[in-house]
Amino acid sequence: MDNKPDDGKRMKARRTRSQIQILDLLKQLTEAVSAQELYRQLRQQQVRMGLATVHRALESLKLEVAV
């Protein structure tokens, strides 16, 4: 077991491909959109992702305070 003192640094969780794709799309948007609208726009861009995945990715990003 590692007994190093906590220096306040925390490892960042790695983002999933879905989270990255959603963040990239959000950066392009100029207004707030729903999860369903994100899903629709991802589908238009030929991104294969289910609506449940969009919801999970948004929830994870929200917990990271990334969105």
N, C-alpha and C positions, 0 to 999 in steps of 0.2 A: 504494500500500500504506500502511496506517495503522500508524504506529510509536508509538502511544500505549503507555505502560507498562501492564502488567497490574495492575489495582487489586484483583484477587481476586474481582471480580464475574463471574459467568457467567450467560449467558442461560439461562433455563429453557426446556426443550423444551415446546412446546404439546402439550396432551393431546388425544387423538382423542376423538370422540364415544363410541366403545366404551369407552375407558378411563374416561371420566367416568361413563358408565352403570354400569360395574362398581364404581367407587369409591362411587357413591351407594348401590348395593345393599349393599356391604360395610359401610358405615356403619350400615345398618339391622340387621345381623345381630348376634347375641349370642354366636355360637360359630363356630369354624373350620369351613369347608366346602371341598369339593373344587371343582376347575374344573367338573366335570360337574354338581355341585349348583348352582353359580352359573348355569351354562347353563340348567338346568331352571327355576330361579326366574326368570331373565330371560324365558324363553319363556312362563311363566305370566303375566308382566306384559305380554305382547304385544310384547316387545322382539325385533325380528328381528336375530338375531346368530348366527353359526355357532359351533360348538364350537372350531374352529381359531382363530377371532377372539378368543374368550375366552382361550385359551391364549396367544396373541400379546400381547394386552393385559396379561395378568397378568405375563408375562415382562418387558415394557417397564416396567410399574409397579414390578416387583421391582428392576430395574436403577436406577430413579430412587429407590429406597428409599422408595417411597410405600406399599408393602404389606409 
